[in-house]
């Protein structure tokens, strides 16, 4: 299930736990992952196995369904502050959705709006 895939990503792609949980749909390519704001606040590329890539497809589809339902209520994934200010409707774009979204929504402490975090 989900936990096994997370462990496979940690081991196979060399991700830290926080990096894995913060993965967004836009960070996934067929053969690589983009780790954003990793150690030292740097972005980096890492490998993605075919096996993990296929499994991730299922979780991406589930995340998109959650996002579509949230969007009906004006809710979306938590976004970086600059993105949220510059593009107020960015929360509707699938690329910003977390691959492993939280099962509950929360209040964004910066914008005081309802959102879904990882």
Secondary structure, 3 states (H helix, E strand, C coil): CHHHHHHHHHHHHCCCHHHHHCCEHHHECCCEEEECCCHHHCCEEEECCHHHHHHHHHHHHHHHHHHHHHHHCCCEECCCHHHHHHCCCHHHCHHHCECCCCCCCEECCCCCCEEECC
